Amino acid sequence: MTIRVLVADDQAMIRGALAGLLDLERDIEVVAQAADGAQALEELGRLADSSSPTRANAPADVAIIDIEMPRMDGITATQAIRARFPGVRVLIVTTFGRPGYLQRALDAGATGFMVKDAPVETLADGVRTVAAGGRAIDQSLALEALSTGSSPLTEREADVLREVEGGGTIADIARSLHLSQGTVRNHVSSSMLKMNARTRAEAASLARAAGWL
């Protein structure tokens, strides 16, 4: 059977190029495109509504998802897709080959993770592997992730550092996350210690570079 693919990427040129290249494969058909994670869910819902009863639980076979997108990022979208459409397998294809992104993507339910500079033949083979129930993981990145380890940050510390990236003060962050200022300071101090950073901005920058935010 033809492998039905959804492509989600916020850059229209990249999205169109991926879709066009995959459509050249005789066993792959791009059935939908989306500019962000939220639209990807909408498109899968639309496909589910119009699909035959035998394929209703899988409006597409593989969703190719970028990570850094507006409205809903790729990690959040992966979790949502796997929860709502368990028959859809997710292949992350991103510019940012960061070990932390790989671990978070796998934790969210992705079964594939590749970088955009991979040859199109590698991408097509990855789609086939994921569609067949296997894993398609960039090997060099997998080795790097193993050596780096998982994120040392707690979920709340990561939330605080995301707010730090926005330039908010301790008071701003406390209001945004519904925490006391003392609790925010504790999370900031703990994050700085774990990241071996001199400032909270540096801690956020280092965590982002590792793919932990």
FENJOGI-V282670 format. One record per pair of residues at least 12 apart in sequence whose ideal C-beta (glycine too) atoms are under 8 Angstrom apart, sorted by the first residue. I is the first residue (numbers start at 1). J is the second residue. D is the distance in whole Angstrom. If there is no record, write none. Layout:
I	J	D
I	J	D
//
This chain:
2	27	6
2	28	7
2	29	5
3	27	6
3	28	5
3	29	7
3	61	5
3	62	6
3	127	6
3	128	7
3	131	5
4	29	6
4	31	5
4	59	8
4	60	5
4	61	5
4	62	8
5	22	6
5	28	6
5	29	7
5	30	5
5	31	7
5	60	6
5	61	7
5	62	5
5	63	8
5	64	6
5	127	6
6	30	7
6	31	6
6	32	5
6	33	7
6	34	7
6	40	6
6	43	6
6	44	6
6	47	8
6	60	5
6	62	7
6	63	5
6	64	7
6	88	8
7	19	5
7	22	7
7	30	6
7	32	8
7	33	5
7	34	7
7	64	5
8	33	7
8	34	4
8	35	7
8	36	7
8	37	7
8	39	7
8	40	4
8	63	7
8	64	7
8	65	5
8	66	6
8	69	7
8	74	7
8	77	7
9	35	7
9	64	8
9	66	4
9	69	7
9	93	8
10	35	5
10	36	6
10	66	7
10	68	8
10	69	4
10	70	6
11	66	8
12	35	7
14	66	8
14	116	7
15	33	6
15	34	8
15	35	7
16	33	8
18	64	7
18	93	7
18	123	8
19	33	6
21	120	5
21	123	8
21	124	8
22	120	8
22	123	7
22	124	6
22	127	7
25	124	5
27	128	7
28	124	6
28	127	6
28	128	8
31	47	6
31	60	6
32	44	7
32	46	8
32	47	6
32	60	7
35	69	7
35	70	8
36	69	4
36	70	5
36	71	4
36	72	6
36	77	8
37	65	7
37	69	6
37	71	7
37	72	3
37	73	6
37	74	6
37	76	6
37	77	3
37	80	7
38	71	5
38	72	4
38	77	8
39	71	8
40	63	6
40	65	7
40	72	8
40	77	6
40	81	7
41	72	8
41	77	7
41	80	6
41	81	7
41	84	7
44	59	5
44	60	6
44	63	7
44	81	7
44	84	7
44	85	5
44	88	7
45	59	8
45	84	8
46	59	8
47	59	3
47	60	6
48	85	7
57	85	7
57	86	7
57	87	5
58	85	7
58	87	3
58	88	6
59	85	6
59	88	7
60	85	8
60	88	5
61	87	8
61	88	7
61	89	7
61	131	5
62	88	7
62	89	5
62	90	7
62	91	6
62	127	5
62	130	5
62	131	5
63	81	6
63	88	5
63	89	7
63	90	5
63	91	7
64	91	5
64	92	8
64	93	5
64	127	7
65	77	6
65	78	6
65	81	8
65	90	6
65	91	7
65	92	6
65	93	7
65	110	8
66	92	8
66	93	7
66	94	6
66	95	8
67	92	6
67	94	4
67	96	6
67	101	6
67	105	7
68	94	7
68	95	8
68	96	7
74	92	6
74	94	7
74	105	7
75	101	8
75	104	5
75	105	6
75	108	5
76	108	8
78	90	5
78	92	7
78	105	6
78	108	4
78	109	6
78	110	5
79	108	5
79	109	6
81	109	8
82	108	7
82	109	4
89	111	5
89	112	7
89	130	5
89	131	6
89	133	8
90	105	8
90	108	8
90	109	6
90	110	4
90	111	7
90	112	7
90	130	8
91	110	7
91	111	7
91	112	3
91	113	7
91	114	7
91	126	6
91	127	6
91	130	5
91	136	6
92	105	5
92	110	5
92	112	7
92	113	5
92	114	7
93	114	5
93	115	7
93	116	6
93	123	7
94	113	8
94	114	8
94	115	6
94	116	7
95	115	7
95	116	5
96	115	8
96	211	7
97	115	4
97	138	7
97	141	5
98	209	7
98	210	6
98	211	3
99	141	7
99	144	5
99	145	4
99	148	4
99	210	7
99	211	6
100	145	8
100	148	7
100	151	6
100	207	8
100	210	5
100	211	3
100	212	4
100	213	8
101	113	8
101	211	4
102	137	7
102	138	8
102	141	6
102	142	7
102	145	5
102	211	7
103	145	6
103	150	6
103	151	7
103	211	8
104	151	8
104	211	7
104	212	8
111	130	5
111	133	8
111	134	7
111	135	5
111	136	7
112	126	5
112	127	8
112	129	7
112	130	4
112	135	6
112	136	4
112	137	7
113	136	8
113	137	5
113	138	6
113	141	7
114	126	5
114	136	7
114	137	8
114	138	5
115	138	6
115	141	7
118	138	7
148	210	7
151	207	8
151	210	7
151	212	4
152	194	4
152	195	8
153	191	6
153	194	6
153	207	6
153	212	6
154	187	8
154	190	8
156	177	8
156	187	6
157	187	5
157	190	6
157	191	5
157	194	8
158	207	7
158	212	6
158	213	6
159	177	6
160	173	6
160	177	7
160	184	6
160	187	4
160	188	6
160	191	7
161	191	6
161	200	7
161	203	6
161	204	4
161	207	5
161	208	8
161	213	6
162	204	8
162	213	6
163	176	6
163	177	7
164	188	7
164	200	5
164	201	6
164	203	7
164	204	4
165	204	5
165	208	7
165	213	7
170	184	5
170	185	6
170	188	7
188	200	5
188	203	8
191	203	5
191	204	8
191	207	7
195	207	6
//
